[in-house]
Amino acid sequence: MTKIFAYSIRKDEEPYLKEWAAAHPEVTVDYTADLLTPETAKQAAGADGVVVYQQLDYTPETLRALADEGITKMSLRNVGVDNIDMATAKELGFEITNVPVYSPNAIAEHAAIQTARILRQTKVLDRKIESGDLRWAPTIGREVRDQTIGVIGTGHIGQVYMQIMEGFGAKVIAYDVFHDPKLEEAGYYVDSLDDIYQQADVISLHVPALKNTIKMINDESIAKMKDDAVLVNVSRGALVDTDAVVRALDSGKLFGFVMDTYENEVGIFNADWRGKEFPDARLKDLIDRPNVLVTPHTAFYTTHAVRNMVVKAFDNNLALVNGETPDTPVKVG
């Protein structure tokens, strides 16, 4: 009988795992809350494939430990594959899948909501109201429709964000090295990133972390931005030089910062720090700022998205195990 083992299954994922297992009685499904490591790889002994999700690296040691158990079919419940040692995966003959589109709306909605909150200064107002200060001034908002929204990256998520911003009545411009034909025809694209920096009141990042995008937001790029610009990052923490953003917030160059991902988030996000010493002074400073909205990598975190991530990953893994072509294979190597 076919067996699939899943790692790092959260409580909110369990109902969808059980739903999939009930629909596939020919497959034995077992799982753990533990992350996949060289040590925990043994838990998958006897399985034909594994379903995984984690921010830790899939190191050569981890991949070899799985291969030692005879397992080389691995399905990620998330998009990113930059934490996989692809050279080792290729050497060991791994077949890998991901879930590149689980819910663009979840992430785009979060980015849009947080953008509007920054512009309307809701964090400042909430603090004032909670303290009993019901005066209006000086906490005046900016209407979304008055902004030029610059979108960097026009994949699935970027396009939904563009639609939402246009729903508010904003002007939307975009930059991407790959042009979507429909967006091209509609005239959204500008010629360069500098055009985005110089024209946009709000800049929202929707690109992966690649060699040419890591720390693309830095002192130099921020200096090219309009005064009082808003920066939105719900993509990858590595896209942003956080120290540069802090300097821009301190100087007043940036009006606000929306941050759902952080370059040093592993081991900090999705953990309870109540009653404990917070481990990152810079992040704590950002959390405390009235013009910064920090969420702990939860833009994706909706019932719709989580179900899709679980179900699609298991569908992919079963296809691999059965020698079929999965819907979303990852190029290994």
Salt bridges, closest charged atoms under 4 A:
ASP12 OD1 - ARG10 NH2 2.97
GLU13 OE2 - ARG10 NH1 3.64
GLU13 OE2 - ARG77 NE 2.91
GLU14 OE2 - LYS11 NZ 3.80
GLU19 OE2 - ARG307 NH2 2.39
GLU91 OE1 - ARG64 NH2 3.95
GLU95 OE2 - LYS73 NZ 2.56
ASP133 OD1 - ARG135 NE 3.02
GLU143 OE1 - ARG145 NE 2.57
GLU184 OE1 - HIS179 ND1 2.67
ASP194 OD1 - LYS224 NZ 2.99
ASP201 OD1 - LYS226 NZ 2.85
ASP219 OD2 - ARG247 NH2 2.76
GLU220 OE2 - LYS224 NZ 3.92
ASP227 OD1 - LYS253 NZ 2.90
ASP243 OD1 - ARG282 NH1 2.82
ASP250 OD1 - ARG289 NH2 2.77
ASP260 OD1 - HIS110 NE2 3.89
GLU263 OE1 - LYS215 NZ 3.89
GLU263 OE2 - ARG282 NH2 3.39
GLU265 OE2 - HIS297 ND1 2.50
ASP272 OD2 - ARG274 NH2 2.78
ASP285 OD2 - ARG289 NE 2.86
ASP288 OD2 - LYS284 NZ 2.77
